[in-house]
Amino acid sequence: MRLITSVFLITLTTLTSLAEIKLPSVISDNMVLKQDANARIWGKADPGEIITISPSWTDKTYSVMTPADGNWSTFVPTPPALKTEQQMVFKSDRDTVTVNNILIGEVWLCSGQSNMLFPLGPENGKWKWKVGVDDLEEQLKDADYPEIRLFTVGYQESPGKELDDCAGQWEVCTPESAWKFSAVGFLFGRELHNEIKMPVGLIMAARGDTHAESWLKERLMKDNRFYDDVYEQFGLDKVSTSKKPYKVPATLWNGMIAPILGYTVSGNIWYQGEANDMRAEKYQTVFTTLIDSWRKEWGMPDMPFYFVQIAPFHRQSPAIREAQLNTFTSGIKNIGMAVITDGGDSLDIHPRNKKLPAHRLALWALNKQYGKNVAFSGPVFKSAEIEGNKITVSFDYAENGLKTSDGSPVTGFHVAGTDKIFYPATAVIDDDKVIVTSHDVDNPAAVRYGYDCFFRVNLINNDGLPASPFRSDDWNVPTKH
């Protein structure tokens, strides 16, 4: 009798658990849904179970039948931005789940490696680089925003398998919740919120020291010879012995992106590239593949994708910045690059000034997504014309003219002749161009600007945004002579 009772209780418990409506962690109290969109909503239930969704912003209800695999998904139309608290009620024959305190506004992904993960405030723990921003006290005075909501995707590796959920919860933005959130993400979101006057949701998925291949889908790399070096070093068969299991190809796509895949967003801000320095010559291809694949997987072929060009650092190859520049200028639509040549730290790969990259990312979004009349890009190399002993350099995003950030002569230019030896050069601004000469080079063949690991440069446009480092040559020689 006791055995029969036990079996009955186990069976009853199993049936009860299967009868539940289970929502992923990203669909929960305090969330922000994208305005004026068909917001994707999904969850789990018994096969055949009909889930009815009743949003508070409309009299309509939406129903979806759970398929055989138990994973249901549908789309719910959202209205223009709403600052008043909303709710969604999910019902089946045997369960009801209510999600409360929802706002309707704009939603942005915040992804990448440690400089995106870098928190607003210091964190006591094994990550000694998490020291917080350099003006923390000032930022905390302005960190109480009920209409900004923060979601951190819990760190989890998943080599070989895509996961369907993650740890995490939406939090209302307060000084306490902002303290531990991505500094770049928070500062970006705060600027958007203050400018567009709408609720803003921020979803942060980042992990330090990760190369882009950790964030790519497996099928894009497996059996592709281009990625052989990555698999040889970090392949699935190395997991048990690896000191860096987070570098297994696709492991963070599986563990941290797949669980939130399809949550309807406005765009993505990306701060990554440092860990691809050792394969910088491949980064443009890898990064382009990542952008294209994320857009395809999200079902958003034009998803805005704005990224930070890596700051100067004494061990950071100029080739990684060049790969980012080449990605930006390659013709991909709806991408933008935030240049922070004025925000580097020669001895720290994690500059504490996070307001700078956040602001420059926000400029892209404000102009391109929200129609604000703000400048969004610094000068970008267009061409170099050689005439006698001088090179005339032309730029895009310099139509209003050029100047220096400190009022002093232009710094950071080098020229070389056919001997490929680069010498410091004199650069003079001529409206929207720069005339470059060197008394060491009578017949220049190439020009470079800021093409080094660490450097100090000062060329900006009249909108105050810095020029990206560049080179007109493709020689495999260092700038220093």
C-alpha positions in Angstrom: 0.0 0.0 0.0 2.8 2.4 0.9 4.5 1.6 -2.4 1.4 2.3 -4.4 0.8 5.6 -2.5 4.4 6.7 -3.3 4.0 5.9 -7.0 0.7 7.8 -7.0 2.3 10.9 -5.4 5.3 10.8 -7.8 2.9 10.5 -10.7 0.7 13.3 -9.4 3.8 15.6 -8.8 5.0 14.9 -12.4 1.6 15.7 -13.9 1.3 18.8 -11.8 4.8 20.1 -12.9 4.0 19.3 -16.5 0.8 21.3 -16.3 2.6 24.5 -15.4 3.1 27.3 -17.8 6.8 28.0 -17.7 8.2 31.3 -18.9 11.9 32.0 -19.5 13.6 34.3 -17.1 13.8 37.1 -19.6 9.9 37.2 -19.7 9.2 38.2 -16.1 8.3 41.0 -13.8 9.8 44.5 -14.5 10.6 43.7 -18.1 10.4 46.2 -21.0 8.8 45.2 -24.2 9.7 46.9 -27.5 7.2 49.5 -28.5 5.2 49.4 -31.8 6.3 45.8 -32.5 5.2 42.3 -32.6 7.0 41.2 -29.5 8.0 37.6 -29.4 6.7 35.8 -26.3 7.5 32.1 -25.6 7.5 29.4 -22.9 6.8 25.8 -22.1 3.7 23.8 -21.4 2.2 20.4 -22.0 1.9 19.4 -25.7 -1.6 20.3 -26.9 -2.1 22.9 -24.2 -3.6 26.1 -25.4 -2.0 29.2 -23.9 -4.1 32.4 -23.8 -2.3 35.7 -23.3 -4.1 38.8 -22.1 -2.0 42.0 -22.1 -3.4 44.9 -20.1 -2.9 47.4 -22.9 -5.6 45.9 -25.1 -8.9 44.2 -24.9 -7.6 41.5 -27.3 -6.3 38.1 -26.3 -3.8 36.0 -28.1 -3.7 32.2 -28.1 -1.2 29.6 -29.1 -1.3 25.8 -29.0 1.8 24.1 -27.5 3.4 21.8 -30.1 4.7 18.3 -29.5 8.0 19.4 -28.1 6.4 21.5 -25.4 7.9 24.8 -26.6 5.3 27.4 -27.6 6.0 30.7 -29.2 3.9 33.6 -30.5 3.9 37.3 -31.1 2.0 40.0 -29.2 1.5 43.5 -30.7 2.7 46.3 -28.5 1.5 49.9 -28.5 3.6 53.1 -28.6 5.7 53.6 -25.5 3.9 53.3 -22.1 5.3 54.5 -18.9 2.4 53.2 -16.8 2.8 49.7 -15.3 1.3 47.0 -17.5 0.8 43.2 -17.0 0.4 40.1 -19.1 -1.7 37.2 -17.9 -0.9 33.7 -19.3 -3.7 31.1 -18.9 -4.1 27.4 -19.7 -6.8 25.0 -18.5 -4.7 24.2 -15.4 -2.5 27.2 -14.7 -2.3 31.0 -14.6 0.8 33.1 -14.6 0.9 36.9 -14.3 3.9 39.0 -15.3 3.7 42.4 -13.6 5.2 45.9 -13.8 5.9 45.8 -17.5 6.8 48.9 -19.4 6.7 49.5 -23.2 9.6 51.3 -24.8 13.0 50.5 -26.3 15.1 47.4 -25.7 18.8 47.1 -26.4 21.2 44.2 -26.1 24.6 45.0 -24.5 27.1 42.3 -25.4 30.8 41.5 -25.7 33.7 40.8 -23.4 35.2 42.4 -20.3 34.8 46.1 -21.2 31.1 45.5 -21.7 30.9 43.4 -18.5 32.9 46.1 -16.5 30.5 47.2 -13.8 29.6 50.8 -12.9 30.8 50.2 -9.3 33.8 48.1 -8.0 33.2 44.4 -7.3 35.0 42.6 -4.5 36.1 39.2 -5.8 38.5 37.4 -7.9 38.1 39.8 -10.9 40.5 42.5 -9.7 39.9 44.5 -12.9 36.3 45.2 -11.9 37.3 48.5 -10.2 34.3 50.6 -11.3 34.2 53.8 -13.3 36.5 56.7 -12.6 33.6 59.1 -11.6 31.5 56.6 -9.7 30.2 59.0 -7.1 29.0 61.5 -9.8 27.3 58.7 -11.8 25.5 57.3 -8.8 23.9 60.7 -8.1 22.0 60.1 -11.3 21.2 56.4 -11.3 17.7 56.3 -9.9 15.5 55.6 -13.0 12.2 53.7 -12.5 11.7 53.6 -16.3 15.1 52.0 -17.0 15.1 48.2 -16.5 18.2 46.0 -16.3 18.6 42.3 -17.1 21.9 40.5 -16.7 22.1 37.1 -18.5 23.7 34.7 -16.0 27.1 33.4 -17.0 26.9 29.8 -18.2 29.0 27.8 -20.7 27.3 25.2 -22.8 29.7 23.4 -25.1 27.8 21.4 -27.8 24.2 22.3 -26.9 22.0 25.3 -27.1 20.2 26.1 -23.8 16.6 27.4 -23.6 16.9 29.5 -20.4 19.4 31.3 -18.2 19.6 32.7 -14.7 18.5 36.3 -14.5 15.8 38.8 -13.5 14.7 42.2 -14.6 15.6 44.9 -12.1 14.4 48.4 -11.8 17.3 50.8 -12.2 18.5 52.1 -8.9 22.0 53.1 -7.7 22.2 49.6 -6.2 21.2 47.7 -9.4 23.2 50.1 -11.6 26.3 49.5 -9.5 26.6 45.9 -10.6 25.4 46.3 -14.2 27.5 47.0 -17.2 28.8 50.6 -17.0 28.7 51.1 -20.7 25.2 49.6 -20.9 23.8 51.7 -18.1 25.4 54.9 -19.3 24.2 54.2 -22.9 20.7 53.4 -21.7 20.5 56.5 -19.4 21.5 58.8 -22.2 18.9 57.2 -24.6 16.2 57.5 -21.9 16.9 61.1 -21.1 16.8 62.0 -24.8 13.9 60.0 -26.1 11.8 60.2 -22.9 10.7 56.6 -23.1 11.3 53.5 -21.0 14.5 51.6 -21.8 15.3 48.0 -21.2 18.9 46.8 -21.3 19.8 43.1 -21.6 23.5 42.5 -20.9 25.2 39.3 -22.1 29.0 39.5 -21.7 32.0 37.6 -20.3 35.6 38.7 -20.0 38.5 37.4 -22.2 36.1 35.9 -24.8 36.9 35.8 -28.4 34.1 36.3 -31.0 34.1 32.6 -31.8 32.6 31.9 -28.3 29.6 34.0 -29.4 29.1 32.4 -32.8 26.7 29.6 -33.6 28.4 26.2 -34.0 27.2 25.3 -37.5 28.9 28.4 -38.9 32.3 27.2 -37.7 32.3 23.4 -37.6 33.9 21.8 -40.6 34.9 25.2 -41.9 38.7 25.2 -42.4 38.8 28.9 -41.6 38.3 28.1 -38.0 40.7 25.1 -37.7 43.1 27.1 -35.6 40.4 27.9 -33.1 39.2 24.3 -32.8 42.7 23.0 -32.5 43.3 25.3 -29.5 39.8 25.5 -27.9 37.8 22.6 -29.4 35.2 20.6 -27.5 37.7 17.8 -27.0 39.9 20.3 -25.0 37.2 21.2 -22.4 38.3 18.8 -19.7 41.8 20.2 -19.7 41.3 23.8 -20.7 41.9 26.6 -18.3 39.6 28.7 -20.5 36.5 26.6 -21.3 34.6 29.8 -22.1 36.6 29.9 -25.4 35.2 26.7 -26.7 33.6 27.7 -30.0 29.9 28.5 -29.6 29.8 27.8 -25.9 28.5 31.3 -25.0 26.2 31.5 -27.9 24.7 28.2 -26.6 24.6 29.3 -22.9 24.0 33.0 -23.0 22.5 34.1 -26.3 20.3 31.1 -27.3 18.2 31.5 -24.0 17.3 35.1 -25.0 17.2 34.6 -28.8 14.3 36.4 -30.4 13.4 38.7 -27.5 12.3 41.7 -29.6 14.9 44.4 -29.4 15.8 47.7 -30.9 19.4 46.9 -31.6 22.7 45.7 -30.1 25.8 47.5 -28.7 29.0 45.4 -28.8 32.3 45.9 -27.0 34.7 43.1 -27.9 37.8 42.4 -29.9 40.6 42.4 -27.4 40.7 38.6 -27.2 40.9 38.2 -31.0 44.1 40.2 -31.1 46.1 37.0 -31.8 44.1 36.4 -34.9 43.4 40.0 -35.9 43.9 39.3 -39.6 40.8 37.1 -39.4 38.7 39.3 -37.3 36.9 41.2 -40.0 35.6 37.9 -41.4 34.7 36.6 -38.0 33.0 39.8 -36.9 31.1 40.2 -40.1 29.9 36.6 -39.8 28.8 37.3 -36.2 26.8 40.4 -37.2 25.1 38.7 -40.1 24.3 35.5 -38.1 22.9 37.3 -35.1 20.6 39.3 -37.4 19.5 36.2 -39.2 18.9 34.3 -35.9 16.9 37.2 -34.5 14.9 37.5 -37.6 16.0 41.1 -37.9 18.0 41.5 -41.1 18.7 45.2 -40.4 19.2 44.9 -36.7 21.3 48.0 -35.7 24.7 46.9 -34.5 26.9 49.5 -33.0 30.4 48.6 -31.6 33.3 50.2 -29.8 36.7 50.3 -31.6 39.2 49.0 -29.1 41.1 51.7 -27.2 44.9 52.2 -27.4 46.8 49.9 -25.1 50.4 48.9 -25.0 49.8 45.3 -25.9 46.9 45.8 -28.3 47.8 45.3 -31.9 46.7 48.1 -34.3 45.5 45.3 -36.6 42.4 44.7 -34.4 41.4 48.3 -34.7 42.0 48.1 -38.4 39.8 45.0 -38.7 37.0 46.9 -36.9 37.5 49.9 -39.2 37.4 47.6 -42.3 34.2 46.0 -41.0 32.6 49.5 -40.5 33.6 50.7 -44.0 32.8 47.4 -45.8 29.2 48.4 -46.7 27.3 46.5 -44.1 24.1 48.3 -43.4 23.0 49.7 -40.0 26.4 49.4 -38.3 28.3 52.1 -36.5 31.7 52.4 -34.8 32.4 54.4 -31.7 36.0 55.6 -31.8 37.7 56.1 -28.4 41.3 57.0 -29.2 41.1 59.6 -26.6 39.9 57.2 -23.9 42.8 54.6 -23.7 45.0 53.7 -20.8 48.5 52.6 -21.8 48.7 50.2 -18.9 45.1 49.0 -18.5 43.1 47.3 -21.1 40.0 48.3 -19.1 39.8 52.1 -19.3 37.8 53.4 -16.4 36.2 56.2 -18.4 33.1 54.3 -19.6 31.1 57.4 -20.2 33.1 58.1 -23.4 32.2 54.8 -25.3 28.7 54.8 -23.9 28.1 58.4 -25.2 29.5 57.7 -28.6 27.4 54.5 -29.0 24.4 56.6 -27.9 25.1 59.1 -30.6 24.7 56.4 -33.3 21.4 55.2 -31.9 20.0 58.7 -31.3 20.7 59.8 -34.9 19.9 56.6 -36.7 17.1 55.1 -34.7 15.5 58.1 -33.0 16.0 60.9 -35.6 18.0 63.2 -33.4 20.1 65.8 -35.2 23.4 64.9 -33.6 26.8 64.1 -35.1 27.6 60.4 -34.7 31.0 59.7 -36.3 34.4 61.1 -36.3 36.6 61.4 -39.5 37.1 58.1 -41.3 39.9 57.7 -43.9 38.7 58.0 -47.5 41.8 58.5 -49.7 45.4 59.6 -49.9 46.7 61.5 -52.9 50.4 61.8 -53.4 51.9 64.8 -55.1 55.6 65.4 -54.8 56.7 65.3 -51.2 53.2 65.6 -49.7 50.2 63.4 -49.1 46.7 64.9 -49.0 44.4 62.8 -46.8 40.7 63.0 -47.3 38.0 61.8 -44.9 34.4 60.9 -44.6 32.4 62.5 -41.8 34.5 65.7 -42.1 32.3 67.9 -44.2 32.1 70.5 -41.4 35.9 70.7 -41.2 38.7 69.4 -39.0 40.5 70.6 -36.0 42.6 69.3 -33.1 41.1 68.4 -29.7 43.6 70.5 -27.8 44.3 73.4 -30.2 47.9 72.2 -30.8 49.4 70.9 -34.1 48.1 67.6 -35.4 49.9 64.6 -33.9 50.0 60.9 -34.8 50.9 60.9 -38.5 53.8 58.9 -40.1 54.9 58.6 -43.7 57.1 56.2 -45.5 58.8 55.9 -48.9 59.1 52.7 -50.9 61.7 51.5 -48.3 58.7 51.0 -46.0 60.4 52.8 -43.1 57.9 55.1 -41.3 59.0 58.5 -40.0 57.1 61.0 -37.9 55.3 63.5 -40.1 54.1 67.1 -40.0 50.3 67.3 -40.6 48.5 70.5 -41.4 44.7 70.8 -41.6 43.3 72.2 -44.8 39.5 72.5 -44.1 38.3 68.9 -44.4 41.7 67.4 -45.4 45.1 67.0 -43.9 48.4 67.7 -45.7 51.1 65.4 -44.5 54.9 65.8 -45.1 58.1 64.6 -43.5 61.6 66.0 -44.0 62.9 62.4 -43.8 60.9 61.3 -46.8 61.2 63.0 -50.1 59.0 60.7 -52.1 56.3 59.4 -49.8 54.4 56.2 -50.7 52.2 55.6 -47.7 50.7 57.4 -44.7 49.5 56.2 -41.3 47.7 57.8 -38.4 47.6 56.3 -34.9 48.7 53.0 -36.3 50.4 51.5 -33.2 49.6 49.7 -30.0 49.4 52.8 -27.8 49.5 56.3 -29.1 48.2 59.8 -28.4 46.5 61.6 -31.2 44.3 64.7 -31.5 42.6 64.9 -34.8 38.8 65.5 -34.6 36.1 66.9 -36.7 34.3 70.2 -35.9 31.6 68.1 -34.2 34.2 67.1 -31.6 34.5 63.4 -32.6 37.9 61.7 -33.0 39.3 60.3 -36.2 39.8 56.6 -36.5 43.4 55.3 -36.8 44.2 54.1 -40.3 46.9 53.3 -42.8 47.0 53.7 -46.6 49.4 50.7 -47.0 49.1 47.0 -46.4 52.7 46.4 -45.5 53.5 44.1 -42.7 55.9 46.4 -41.0 55.6 48.3 -37.7 55.1 52.1 -37.6 58.0 52.7 -35.3 61.4 52.8 -37.0 
